[in-house]
Amino acid sequence: MSTSDNEKSTTLGRLKRYANVTSAVGGLAARVAGERYLGIKIDRDNHAKVLGEALGGLKGPLMKVAQILSTIPDALPPEYREELSKLQADAPSMGWLFVKRRMMSELGSDWQKKFKSFEKQSCSAASLGQVHKAISIDGQDLACKLQYPDMQSAIEADLKQLKLAFNLYERADKAISTKSIHKELSARLSEELDYKREASNLKLYSGILKSEKNVFVPDVIDNLSTDRLLTMTWLEGNKLLDWLELKPNLESRNNVAVNMFKAWYIPFYFYGVIHGDPHLGNYSITDKEKINLLDFGSIRFFNPTFVEGVITLYKALKTNNSRLAEEAYYKWGFGKLNKEMIEVLSVWARFLYAPLLNDSSEPISQLRDGKEGREVASKVHEELKNIGGVEPPREFVLMDRAAVGLGSVFMRLKAEVNWHRIFEDMIEEFDINELTKKQIQISNYAGINIDTLE
């Protein structure tokens, strides 16, 4: 196929992609409007399945957005949330002609001479790009992450579709205001297109986790990286589901769970930074039960006051202190809340914090499972509607996603860990001034200007 033919194919594929998604979103619009204004009940389960199928084979940000939204309570009706949560990060990869053309545009016409070998078939393909294994001239195993073409226009179009869906949902249901959620997703997705920024994020995490012997982060190969190509050292490991097929014993599963907890929350509580995507494809497990942390496109800095608020809320829930809870929500960015709102929000907070509040080694599935989560979310949803709704702060999006996502991983592991004691040890010497100092130091080390971050 010639370059022009390939471009036509790409354009036609993109048009078909948007036709499918627009049809699904448009159908949702019509059905929600009918249900809201005409009293016509819709088959949400069936329509959610259609929407999931329309999104399922996509390359592009809308699939990633759907995955994120599926973890945020009441950002979508429960039928849609459940269907979209099934979406996987892996998507069909682009062919060798595409790869050669993209690599040439990033590293020049002699790009193949810069590698000892470069595998034609990608080893993984996701929403914004695909990864190829390669070997450097000096024999080092590498992972080359290559961005798909026209992702900026795809993001802009997808976010318009998302805004439409949000607006339609809010007309029918005002329990959750989605403005901040849309703004946060827009900012984070735009950042994920910048592979130079992701390279800085990798250096950031290398600095943060350098003393953690059980968590590994790839090294960036600067001379083989560009805005749309990120070349890193290859980290060998098994995907979680493959590792579980080996039937590891409880001690091994507990070790992996604790290592994952540290990989996500040491950066947050000591540096005010979080890896916002605990998807199964974004880490692997070594033969010694250590964690390879991957994909650093979705990294967020938090104001130290927000981090303090997360700890304050834990203490408020632990002591049933409503005044302290009000202070915590204010630090989170909820603004002025009345007593009713605080009580409703704390119902969901208690569900999220349950593993940290319980001083035992019970599996998370016994403390909070999917069915209970849906029941709690439904209760919170109804109560929020009754009191006029609430707008979650932007910071809530990735923080909640990490908590829910990691919880689901720990359930898969059937881990039996006393998270309460690990968490208590982690926050025992929390000092907001020390966190602020460390955040500045580590951002300077990675070359990231946190003053310009939203």
Secondary structure, 3 states (H helix, E strand, C coil): CCHHHHHHHHHHHHHHHHHHHHHHHHHHHHHHHHHHHHCCCCCHHHHHHHHHHHHHCCCCHHHHHHHHHCCCCCCCCHHHHHHHCCCCCCCCCCCHHHHHHHHHHHHCCCHHHHEEEECCCCCEECCCEEEEEEEECCCCEEEEEEECCCHHHHHHHHHHHHHHHHHHHHHHCCCECCHHHHHHHHHHHHHHCCHHHHHHHHHHHHHHCCCCCCEECCCECHHHCCCCEEEEECCCCECHHHHHHCCCCHHHHHHHHHHHHHHHHHHHHHHCEEECCCCHHHEEECCCCCEEECCCCCEEECCHHHHHHHHHHHHHHHHCCHHHHHHHHHHHCCCCCCHHHHHHHHHHHHHHHHHHHCCCCCCHHHHCCHHHHHHHHHHHHHHHHHCCCECCCCCHHHHHHHHHHHHHHHHHHCCCCCHHHHHHHHHCCCCHHHHHHHHHHHHHHHCCCHHHCC
